[in-house]
Amino acid sequence: MKHVLLVGAGHAHAGLLAALAQTPVRGARITLVSPYRRQIYSAMLPGVIAGHYRRAQAEFDVAALAERAYAEYLPGEVVRFDAERRVATLADGRSVAYDVASLNAGSRSDLSVPGAAELALPVKPFERLLERLRVISRVAVAGGGAAGAELAMALAYRGGAVTLYSEAAAFPPALTERIERALRKRRVDYRPGMRIDALEPGPVVVAGRSRQQFDLVLWATGAAPLPWLANSGLALDERGFVQVDHGLRSVSHPEVFAVGDCASLGEAKSGVHAVRHGRALEQNLRNVLLGWPVHRYEPQPRALLLLTCGRRYAIAARGNWSAEGYSLWWWKNWIDRRWMAFLAGKKKALG
């Protein structure tokens, strides 16, 4: 019997496990390693911060999901991964051998700016972020992408004095203008084209000649690879993410799948893409265990973006099209609750 190791409970593995709970895989033993028994769904995090959802409504039970999928849940964090020996090592020293592995452990914030590692609060993990956001006052947010913009507007909605630093535009010009209008309408001090050069004790944000003190600095900049990938033996791209083939398998070790943020696929690193990875992963994992050829995953460069704006209002965009309104927030709410129902086993399939 082959042993399948799932590292991380990101969107792709959560979807995979929910599907396996409905149609179990035969002839394999599955182990899921993930640090949190309950995990926050990232798409609903701004709604939790804004007060639209209780935290419990935005969490799914990782241990229960694994149990329904007939998988063993192993609480812990992988700190070493040896692709040659096919062994993963956890932070507490335990080792887990595998025949087939899948990596969906996400990414980390790039804290290479001087002082950021010591003084900034990374957005991930979300569980730690929420603990620190019990009192919202003067907050700086680094990173003008979707995550940074959503967090800034959610915090402003809760009454915080929020400054958003954005080094470069993350969206097409028309969408950038729409998001900027939304930020300013919600009284976010938006500073486009302003890079944070350093953080100093206070914490003080140093941006060019500007120096400003805050109560908290949130770091929501671009994704960086997890440190243990560097010594894993897996083929990596120039940024340090796992290179995969058309079947989402490592190009150097085909018994290892990689999905979500830790994979290099020519797509933006987002939950929308990760959910699609999970659907392809389910099919290809079954095929690998049966000895059948894998199916091709087709990257989707232009995915739907649904960006919440603090209150129950959202911006939607895909390609050159964009729109905004209250109805779009309720549409997003319906999509998110539908996904959570699927993970809880209350919905058969997403269609």
Secondary structure, DSSP 8 states (H G I E B T S, - for coil): -EEEEEE---HHHHHHHHHHHHS--SSEEEEEEES-SEEE-GGGHHHHHHTSS-GGGGEEEHHHHHHHTTEEEEE--EEEEETTTTEEEETTS-EEE-SEEEE----EE---STTHHHH-EES-SHHHHHHHTSS--EEEEE--SHHHHHHHHHHHHTT-EEEEEESS--S-HHHHHHHHHHHHHTT-EEEET----EEETTTEEEETTEEEE-SEEEE---EE--GGGTTS---B-TTS-EEB-TTSBBSS-TTEEE-GGGEE-SS---HHHHHHHHHHHHHHHHHHHHT---------SS--EEEE-SSS-EEEEETTEEEEEHHHHHHHHHHHHHHHHHHTTSSS---
